Amino acid sequence: MTNVAVLGAGTMGHALALVFALGGHKVRLTDSNPATLARAQGLMEKALETLVAAGEAPAGWTSAHLAQALTRHADLAETVDGAELIVEAIVEKPDAKRTLYAQLDAVAPKDAIIASNTSYLDIFPLMPAARQKRTLIAHWYTPPYLVDLVDIVGGPETDPACIETVRDICAAMGKQPIVMRKFVPGYIANRLQSAIGLEVQKLLDDGVATAEEIDAAIIHGIALRLPILGVLAKADFTGLPMMQDALRNKMYTPPEVRGQSDALDAAVAAGRTGVMAGAGFYDWKGADPAALFEARDRRLLALKQALRRIGTMAGMEREL
């Protein structure tokens, strides 16, 4: 069991706290916003109910078990007192992270490993020099109690032993850690997702298709093959000469990176910011966000369990 401190109780932070608690660790959670910290308890309990019902959490786990494994604290120093692993999951703003890291440097145990959940930022220049050797990135995907991928990246001075420690902790919890050779913004999955997002926004802005039609093309087209084959194993099945022909024919030109989207900007300006607001690209008709998250989680759990039974082709070559 590791003493884990999670800093930030928002979308990712409270979910990561739940992951580590279910993984057998002692967890302390904090947030600079009291309302966010207070709301986290209900969100964790709801997610726990869904996991237990699906058999994806230890049998018999209740909110009482959660309360024993995970506590919430308003004070940073109290949260990190005795912490062996500190998980930073605050907003993606360099100044906010730099300020937090300076505060951590003053109060965190000297031998604590600091793991940032940053999605795109190079956090190493923001970290005080004394903490560099025990700082790394451990980037999770939402919701982390369902999505197993964890990107682990060390900085120029990170002790390799710290990387192995975090990798082993994640693997022991049933996650899929990938240790990257070097930091690149967005890692692997987010870079691929960004490329898809760029094309999606262009299709929307050019009026080629609606949000529903674009999602239908993804769900009923490429998404069916991706869980089983990935991209490169799929290329093996279609034949690599076809990939060569596609590149040679130059049939595709990536969209220009404009830094904004007309369709996205219009939705945000109209207050359609997503599920929490009742509408985004879709009209969620003011449904309870907690109920929508639960419905999403139940479907993802069913898919995850089915894929676990089915298996994938990528990696099957090791069994041949």
Disulfide bonds with the S-S distance in Angstrom:
none
